[in-house]
């Protein structure tokens, strides 16, 4: 599995009032993570660990806005040096899932992840 | 029929383990750590009968009987799978593992366990010409929470992480003005609009498409910008710099041991079968059971656990001292207790376990008991000195010590290390 810690992509939305939801899953089991989640220049929200499926706005509200997610995963697992971040977006034109991961070279190191997802209205 | 199904599940377990090891080469399999293995309990090669609750991994493997003067291959294997983790249905971060919601606790602690035992002639209550296979499950009804020290370390790690995230968010937002990235991102948007207009949204996931290639170019540009940022930081090292935060994080993470304290309650069960003469098409049920473990773990690493277990043995069981029961089906009820001392973060563990077995379905067989002292010391990851001494249900006094270093066998199980 190729290592990737950055994401810069699009999520297609339409002119509807259907909610778009965000889900973040942190791995490997036993790692410690915190995230900052922001849309455009709004004040970012802190979150610790995985984020269960959460509505972040309707298709129309998110149209042409940018979602920023910066996450740091620290290796606190005794069994694994693997860190992983899975981002799932639902509610737009299609479901999309993004896998980011990196294995730290030394025990207890951290991996910063930086994601930018633009909601493109097509 | 049911035994064949068990065997097929075992094969599926092995296949999952194999593919997991291949795909996820960064994950270390701790061959000596199978803390939640009800299948090995049924087949009689678990280190203890009364398990202490521990955090699980998505895949745990255990090779047993690897001592034997190092002249033979391990004869017993156990694999524990956490299906919700393997299927990415639940988060596994330390924050997630401290969730109080019962749905989370169940999914994070639910373990399917499979085991195979090829007994030798010294395994009294097992037939050496047969192969035994078992499948079991385990989950927590009540999980102890992290202790105060663990919580304090996690708070510190989260604070440092947010400092790092804040810094990275600022950099990410600054890149919105980068002219090279703007050109590439505009191109990406045009490609996406074109895909939507022509009804070819599959291009967004096609790794050979122009859309994907443009995404790659953007990521490459981002990596160049990140590298430039890191280089700038080396020249202007401050307390807030990326490296300083990373170093603080590494120190804080090194002091994390994941210790928990409080009440715990687990439920486990399973079924096992015997393949006569190691033949797949000649099998019978060996035993089946369900048991629950209730305990309390103190702040200093001392845990007291109690066990109640019901076992049904259709053929035979050692319930009578040093003598096989030939009376057909027997059901037994076990009551046990275990005291465990494992200093937080330490490599040393010791425990004393006592289990009393009463026979429910016969009044001609006397009850039996088991008393075992266990101690182990982790030398390195995957290398552990163990010592065990005590009396088993069959009345035999056992004393075992081993230095297990069966790492060469990993290759046979599919890991490329």
Interface residues (C-beta under 8 A of the other chain):
Chain A: X1 X4 X6 X7 X8 X9 X10 X12 X24 X25 X26 X27 X28 X29 X30 X31 X32 X33 X34 X35 X36 X38 X41 X44 X46 X48 X49 X50 X52 X66 X68 X70 X71 X72 X73 X74 X75 X76 X77 X78 X79 X80 X81 X82 X86 X93 X94 X96 X101 X103 X106 X107 X108 X109 X110 X112 X114 X116 X118 X120 X122
Chain B: X23 X24 X25 X26 X27 X28 X29 X30 X33 X55 X56 X57 X58 X82 X85 X88 X90 X91 X92 X93 X94 X95 X96 X97 X154 X157 X158 X161 X162 X164 X165 X166 X168 X169 X171 X172 X173 X175 X176 X181 X185 X188 X189 X192 X193 X196 X197 X201 X204 X215 X218 X219 X222 X223 X226 X242 X246 X249 X250 X251 X252 X253 X254 X256 X258 X381
